[in-house]
């Protein structure tokens, strides 16, 4: 699973885009790994793997090193999408 897919799964589970977690951690002044991990598990019910993905984004931002360039674990870009999945805009029918 790609890093971006992890973030997308977290959004599906919690209804929150990654940028929400970044803003909330900043508001709560959480920076330490152990504090972030406890918060994400307690408040959002995230498992360790998903919590670690969010913690990475909180601590390091939206850029990753591409380790997998082929296969199912491949990320399309070294830039993560933190705004969440874009919902398709419905076009109005012409009258």
Beta strands, then each sheet from edge to edge (+ up, - down):
end
